[in-house]
């Protein structure tokens, strides 16, 4: 399993996209169609695909020869109003909401309820809601949790979910509660769920080792098998052990090992994709305490039960 994002259907022609909309409209015997109706009736493509290709759903309906109802027209006009609003007007509107509520700060939910524009527009202009509030001269939102979330913890949770599901997680998965964090939290940190996935891909594929993480080729070459690694390590362990790698496994190496071992325990074959209670561990084939290094060849995937049973024995 590779960690790559799903395609945006870039190779699909405009004609194929529009024909699918027409097909769904004919299936429902309607001369207009909402995005929700399109999806529920089996439409093949996502709303983001149509938005990136045609600029909006109203344009799609017009190109398909379908009617755009008043609700869609209002949404279309609202969208374009948001697109062209000046940052100063946007920030002034947020300040006006704060004055109306007689508060020194405004939550995203409050602004969506009382503001002329939307928090989505704000997120397109600023990295986070607190950045919006700072620019408007308002107090930032104070998070009640004692521990402030950090990006790495959230990316590690995406890693956990991806392994558990055996596929790229979707925003619908997050709404169902598979993550420790909400979609709002991901939006606060990464500008949205897609942004979180892109940050995860960069995080998980970034494996640029420094000198302390590189073992001499004399000790462990790419072609070495387990016995060769153990024999070479035993020679070094006769003297004082001087490790040439860090004991901690970098995200990039960890995932290369997981992919190599097919996300299964190498002893019993257990996998979290088939049993949610399974926990996978990275294990040193030759133990660290006996001179084993943190290299691709000297690492393997074990479930927690097999790892505890193996202990520090070789």
N, C-alpha and C positions, 0 to 999 in steps of 0.2 A: 504494500500500500504506500503510495507516494503522497506527500503533502503538497498538493497543488490545488488551486481554486478552480471551481467549476467554470466552464466557458460561458461567455455571455452570448452565445450563438452568433458570433461575428461572421461565420461563413454562411449563415442563412440569408437568402435573398429577401429584399423588401417584398417581392411578390408572394413568396411563400408565407411570410409573416401575415400579410394582409389577407391572403386566401384562407388562412386558418381562422381569422376573425369572422370572415364571411361565412365560413362553414359552420361555425358555432351559432351565428345569428340565424342561419337557415334551419339549423337543428331545433332551435327554440321558436322558430316561426315569428321572429321579431324584426322590426325595422330599426331598432336601436339596441344598444348593448352596454351594460356597465362592466367595468373591469372585474367586479366580483362575480357577475353572471358568467362572464367569459371563462374565468378560472373554475368555477363550480361545474360548468358544463363540459369540462374536459379540454380547455384550451391548452395548447402545448407550451406556450412561451410565457415568460414572466412580465409583469408590468414594467420592470426596469429595462427589459430588452426593448419594449415599444417606446419607452421614454427616451432612451439613448438614441434610438434610430429615428423617431419621428417627432420628438419634442413633447408629446403628450397624447392622452387618449382621445381628445377631441379631434386632433389631426388624423389619428388612425380611423375614426368613424367617418370623417369627411372623405378620406381616400378610399374607403370601402363603400362609399355611397350610402352610408347609414345616417340616421338622424342623431343629432346631439341634443339631448334633452336639457331642460333649464338647469337642472342640478349640475350637469357636466359643464354647461356653459359658465355657470357661476364659479365652479372650481377652476376652470381654465382661466377666467379673468382674474380670479384671486391669485392664482399661481404667477401670472405675468406681472401683477401688481407687486408681488413680493420680490420678483426678480429685479425690478428696476428701482426699488426703494433705496434711498440713500442711507448710508450707515448712520448719519447724524439723525435722520428722521426716525430710523429704527430705534436708536438709543433714547431719543426723546419720548417715543411712545412708551418705552419701558418705564421711563421716569414718571410719566403721567399715570401709569397703572399703579406705581408705588404711592403716588400722591393720593389717588383715589382710594386705595386700601389703607392709607395712613400708616405705611410701613417703610422701614429703611432698607428693605430687600424684597425681592419678588421671586417666587418659585417658578419653575418652568410651567407647572400645571396652572398656576394663577395667571401667568401671561397668556397661555393658550386660551384661557376662559375669557379674559377681559381685554387683551391687546388687539390692535388692528391687524397685526401680522401674526406669524407663528414662530414657535421656538425652533422649528426646522430651519426657517430662514436664518435665525441667529446662529445655528450650528454651522451653516454654510459660510458664515463670515468670521466666526470665532472658534477657537479650539474647544472651549468648554463653557458651561453656563456661568460659572464664576468669572470667566474672562469677560463675558457679556456684561455681567453686573459691575465689574471693575471699570469697564469702559463707560458705563452709564453713571458712574459715581455713586453706586449703591453698595451696600454691605454684601459680602459673599455669603453663600449658604454655608452654615456650619454643620458638618456631618456629625450625627449623634454617636456614631460608632467610635470607640476609643482608638481603634486601629484603622488608619487611613489606608484604603486600598492602594496597592501599587501595581504598575503595569505588568510586572513579571508574574505576580501571583495570578492575575487574570489570564495571562497567556498560558501559564501552566495548567489552569483549569480547562482551557480550550484543548490543550494536549490530552488531558485526562478524558474529556468527552469524546474526542476524535477516536481514541483507542477503544473506548467503551462501545461506541456506535459502529465502528469499523468503516466510517465514511465521514465526509465533511459535514460538520454540524450546521443546521440552518437556524434562522431566527425563530422558526416555529418550535424547534427543539428547546431553545432557551425559554420561550414562553411557557413550555410544558414543565419547566423546573429542573431540567437536567443539569444546569449550571448552578454554582454557588452564588452567582451574580445575576443581576437583571439586565435586560436589554438597555434600560436607562443607564445603568452603570457603565456598560460598554460604550454607549454613546457619549457619556461624560468624558471617558478616557481616550476613545479612538475616533469619535465623530460618527459612530454607527457600527452595526454588526459587520458590514463589509470591510470597514476600516480595521476592525479588530482582527478579522481573518487575514487581511494583508499584513498587519503588524505581526501576527503569529507566524506566517510563512517566513517573513524576514528573520524573526527571532529563532525559529527552529532550524533554519537552513544556514544561519550564521555560525560557522565553526572555523574561525581563524586562530589556530593554536599559537601560543607564544612559546618561547624557548623551553620553559619549564614543563610544557605539555607535550613535548616531542621526545620520543625515546630514540636512542642511537640505533641505527639500522643493524649494528653489530649484535645488539641484544635481541631485537625482535624485527624480523623482516616480514613483509606482506605475505609471503608464501609459507610462513611457518605454520605448522599444525600444533595441536595442543601439547604433544610430547616434546616437540622441539622447543616450544616456549618454556615448558617446565624444566627441561634439561638445562637450558641457558640460564634460567632464573636460579636453579639450584647452585650453579657455579658461582653466581654473584652473591647468593645468600650465605656462602661459606665465610665470607668476610662481613664486615659491617654493611648493612643494607643502605645504599644510597640511591633513593628513587630518582628517576629522571622524568617522571610525570607526576602530575597532581593526582591525589586520590579521588578527587571529585570528577565526575564524568560530565563533560560539556554537553549541552542540549543537542548539538549536531551529531556528535559521536553516539550519544544515547539512541537517537532515532535511526541512525544507520544500522546499529546493532539490532534494534527492534524490527526494522524492515527485513534485515537478513534472516532473523529468527521467526519471521512471519507472525509477530505479536503473540507468540505462544511459548509456554514453558518448554525448554529443551529436554526436560526429563519426563514430564507426564503429559505434555501437550495441552495443558489447560490454557484457556483464553478468556478474557473478559467479554469478548463479543458474543460468546455462547453461555457464559456463566458470570453474572454481574458481581458475584462474591469474590472472583479471582482478582488478586493483586499481583502485578508483575514487578519484579525487582531486577536491577542490573547487578550481576555477580561477576567478581574476578575469578576466572578459571584457576589460575595460580593465585592464592590469597595474597592480598597486599602485605600482610604481616610476614609472609615468606618471600618477599621480594617481587611479587607479581606487579606488573605495571598496568597503568590505565590506558590500554591500547585496544583498538578494534578487534585484534586477534585474541586478546586475553579477556574479553568480556563476553558474557552470554546472558540470555533472559531466563530467569527462573521464577516460578510462582512463589508466593510467600511461604507456602508449606514445604516445598522442595528446598528452598533456600535455607530455611531453618533446620531442615533435616541434614543438609549438606554441611552446615556449620563452617568450620575453618579447616576442613579436611580436604585433602587432594588424593 
